């Protein structure tokens, strides 16, 4: 599946940031360590639980010492409003493949998901980021110092297309497994945001294309299972203060915006479930259209 036209250096827009680039692309914590921390943090909390699956965004990377998920991360903010205990199982550096593998092979994670009342899923950013960073020469810290050849640009375009395909396939499998483990849970799926400022028009638009293609796949997968979508993409648009300086991770304000989107999605979950069908994408479109008509009438 070809998702983009010609992509040159602008295709790595999500990484074109002033040095140093603070992106966690290696899992800095083993899944078992994350589980140990999560369980210790939820001990003595109230019944009911929110289990958050994802990567460094879910973890709240760079909002603390990075030895444990930040209490400023969106899962904790949602949990405070929903009065649920929170188990933040976000692992920095994870791709959609990493999460799927853990969900299928880690008994502790499977048990946590099976007991949850709410499950949030925010995954896929690294599927796009890692192929781009793979082209970064050793010791380089800034994409501004790099000029890709035509062959490298073509290679990157292929890798990004593969990344979107992986997101589409893996998110569908993740949702299948989550629902099989816990048919009663409310599941919220986050789409991806564009971390590049709109002031850099060419790079921003290139990032929009790559992230937008991935979000189409995420939305289709979520709607097919009747799961609500938390709209990080639109929430972050035009809000540079939502992203840490020289970084791609959310600030405390950005995490609060993610939490708000998650809360909205939770409140709409029943409506999403009511239109889930094999042709769920069309059903959702019809449902949203009807809501618009109702609002104008």
N, C-alpha and C positions, 0 to 999 in steps of 0.2 A: 504494500500500500504506500503510494507516494503522497506525503502530506504537505510538502512545501515545494516551491519552485527553486530556482538557483539560490543557494545560501553560501555567502562568503563569511568573512570574519564577523559580520553582524549576527550571524547565527548563534554565536556564543554570548549573546547579550546578557544572559543571566550571570555570566562570570566576568564581564567587562567592568571591573570595579577598581578603584584606586588601591594600591598596595597598602597594607597587606590584605590578602584575600582570606577572610575568615570563613571557610566552608569546611564542615566536617564531612569527609567523603569516606572515611574508614570508621567502622563501628568501634567507638571508643569504649563501649561497655558491652560485655557479652550479654546475651539475652537472659541467662541465668542470674547475672548480677542485677539486671534491671528488675527482674521478678522479685529478688530478695529485697531490694530497696522499696519496691511498690508495696509489697506485703507488710513491711515494717511500718510504712507510712500510713497504711489503712487500718492497722490494728486499733481496736477500741473505737472505731468510727461507727456511724449508724448503719442500720441494715439497708440493703439496696446498694447498687454500685454502678459506677460509670467506668467502663474499661476503655482506655484510649490506645489505639494501635497506630503506629506511624514511625516517623523518622525524627530528625533533630528539631523540626518545627513543633511536633507534639511534645518532645522532650523539654522544650524551652531553652534550647542551646544558647549559650552566651548571655543568659540572664541570671547566672549564678556561677558557682565554681565548676559546673559541668561534671561533678562527681555524682550527682543525683538530679532527677527531673526538677526543674524550677517550679516553685509554687506560684509563679507568675504565668506559667503556661496555661493555655486555654482550657485544658481538661479540668484543672482545679477551679478555674473561674466558673465554668459551667456547673461543676459539682456543688459549688457554694450556693448557687441560685437554686439548683434542683434538690438541694439537701441530700445529696448522695455522697457516699464514700467514693474516692477516686483511685483508680489504679492506672497510673501513667506508664504504659509499656512502650513508649517511643524510644527507638534506638538510633542515635546519630549515625548517619551514613547508610542507613538501610534503603534499598531499592524495593520495588514492588515484589521482585523475586525473593528477596530476603524475607519479607514479611510473609509471603505465601508459604515458604519453606518452614518457617517457624510455626505458623498456624497449623501446618499439617504434621509437624514432628515433635513439637514441644508440649508435653502433657500438661505442664503448669499453665501455659497460655491457653490451651484448649479448655482447661477447667475454669479458668477465669472468665473466658468468653461465655461459657455455658451458664455461668451463674449471674451474669450481668443483667441489669435492667436497661442500660443504654450502652451502646458500643459506638465509638467514633473512629473513623478511618481517615487518615490524612497521609497519603503515600503517592509517590510518583516523581517528586521533584528531582531526586537523585538519578532516576532513569534518564533524565535529560542532562543533568549537570555532569555526571561522571564521564560520558562520552566526550564532552567538550574538554574537561580537564585532562583527559588522556592525551590530548594534542599539545598540552603545555610542556615546553622543554624543562628539563630538570633545573631547578634553581630559579626559574622565572616566577615572578610574583604578580605580573600585570599583563593582561592581554593587549594593552596599548603598545607594548614593546614587540608584539608579534605580528607578522604578516603571513597569512596562510597562502600557500600556493593553490593553484586551481585544483590540483589533485587532492590536497588536504581539505579544501572547501567541499569538494564532492564527497570525500570520505565522511566528513562531518554531517553532511546532509543525509547520507545513508544511515549513519549511526543514530541521528535524531529520529529518523523515520522508524528505525528499529525500536528505539526507546518508546515511542508512542504506541507501537504495536504491542510491546511488552506490557505497557500500562493497561491497554485495553484487555488483553488476555488475562493478566494476573489479577486485576481488580475484579473481574468477573468471577474468577476462581476464589478469590478471597471472600467475596460476598456469598458465594455458594456455600463455602465452608462455615462462615459465621452463622448463616441462617440454618444450616444443618445442625450445628452445635446448639443453637438457641433460637428456635422459631418465634419466640415471644418477645425477644429484645427489640427495642427501638434502635435502629441503625441509622447513623448519620454519616454521609460521605462528603468529605471536603474536596472541592476542586482546587486547582493550583493557582497561585497568584504570580504576577510579573514583578520581580524585584527591581527592575530598571526604571529610573526616573523618566517621565514623559518628556522632559526638557531635551534629552538626547533622542531626537525624533527617529532617526534611522535605526538605531540599535533597539529602541523601545518597540518599534513596529515589528522588527524581526523577532524579538522575544514574544510579542503578542501572537505571532503566527504559530510558533512552536508550542507555546503554552495553550493557546486556543485549540489547536488540534488535539492535544492531550485531554483537554477538558471536555471536548465533544465525546470522546470515548468514555471518560469517567461518568459523565451524565447518562449516557446510554446504558452503561452497566448498572448504575444506581437505580434508574427508573425501571429497568427490567425486573428488579427485585422489589420495587415499591419502596425504596429507601429515599429519605429526604436528602437534599443536597444543600450543604452549607457553602455559600457563595463567597469564597475568599477572593476570587478573581476581581469581582466588581467592588468588593469592600476595600481592597487595597489600591484600586485605581485612583491616581491623583493624590495619594497620601504618602509622600516620601518619609514622613515622620513615623510610619509604621514599620520601617526597616532600619536595622542598626547601621551606623555609619561604617563604610568599608566592609560590608557584610551582606548576606542575603537572608538572614534570619530576622524574625519579627522583634520589634521593641516591645516593651511592656504595653504600650498603646496598641501595637499591632496584635498582640496576643489577646487583648481585651476585645478588639474588633473581631477576631476569630471566634472568641467565646460568644459574642453577640450573634454572629451568624449561626453558630451551633445551636444556640437557644431558640432562634427563630425556626431553624430546621426541625428541632424537636417538637415545637408547637404545631408544625405543619405535617408531622409524620403521618397522622391518620389520613389526611387528604392524599398524600403520596401513595399510601398503601391501597387506597380505594381505587386508584387508576392503574395499579400494576397489572400487566398483562403481557402475553408474548409480543404484542405490538405496543408495549408500554410507552414508547417514545411518542407515538401518535396519540395515544390516549391522554398522556400528560399535556401535550400541546392543546388538545381539544378542551381539557379541563381548565387550563390556564386561560384559554380564549373565552370560555364561558364565564370565568370569574371576572374578566375584563368587561364583558358585556353586562354582567350583573352590576358591576360597579358603576357603569355609565348609565344604567337604566333607572 
